[in-house]
Amino acid sequence: MFPTKKVQNLVGTKVQVEMKGENSLLEGVLKSVDDYLNLHLVNTTEIDNGEKLRTLGSVVVRGNNIILIHPVNE
């Protein structure tokens, strides 16, 4: 299975996204994803060292800046 198919299966669930060049994570509900793994997250918060820093709302993350995407178990 291709990575895009696995990520598309996560649409509608809460995920954490680790990005290049930053120590923070983004956590939000995955609204949509395209073939380049560009993500649209809603209800997004920025997390640093396990602490929620700020609420960002709706965010688009460019696919080439993503290191890791994983679902959040609530």
C-alpha positions in Angstrom: 0.0 0.0 0.0 1.3 3.5 -0.9 1.8 6.0 1.9 -0.8 8.4 0.4 -3.4 5.6 0.7 -2.6 5.0 4.3 -2.8 8.8 5.1 -6.1 9.1 3.1 -7.5 6.4 5.5 -6.8 8.8 8.4 -9.1 11.6 7.0 -11.5 12.6 9.7 -9.3 11.4 12.6 -7.0 13.4 14.9 -3.3 13.2 13.9 0.0 14.6 15.0 2.4 16.0 12.4 6.1 16.4 13.0 7.7 18.9 10.6 11.3 19.5 9.3 13.4 22.1 11.0 11.2 22.6 14.1 10.9 21.0 17.5 7.2 21.4 17.7 4.3 19.2 16.6 1.0 20.1 15.1 -2.1 18.2 16.3 -5.4 18.5 14.6 -8.2 16.7 12.7 -7.1 15.7 9.2 -9.6 17.2 6.8 -8.0 16.3 3.4 -4.8 15.1 1.8 -3.6 15.1 -1.8 -1.1 13.0 -3.8 1.8 15.2 -2.7 0.9 14.6 1.0 -0.1 18.2 1.5 -2.4 18.2 4.5 -5.4 20.3 5.5 -5.8 20.2 9.3 -8.6 21.8 11.3 -8.9 22.5 15.1 -5.0 22.6 15.0 -2.8 23.2 18.0 0.9 23.6 18.2 2.7 21.4 20.8 6.2 21.8 22.1 7.7 19.4 24.6 4.3 17.9 25.3 2.8 21.3 26.1 0.1 23.0 24.0 1.5 26.4 23.0 -1.3 28.0 20.9 -4.4 27.2 18.8 -3.9 27.7 15.1 -7.3 26.7 13.7 -7.3 25.7 10.0 -3.8 24.9 8.7 -2.3 23.7 5.4 1.0 21.8 5.7 3.1 21.3 2.6 4.0 17.6 2.1 7.7 18.1 1.6 8.0 19.6 5.1 6.6 16.6 6.9 8.7 14.1 8.7 6.1 12.0 10.5 2.3 11.6 10.6 0.6 9.5 13.2 -2.9 9.1 14.6 -3.7 10.2 18.1 -5.4 7.8 20.4 -7.9 9.7 22.5 
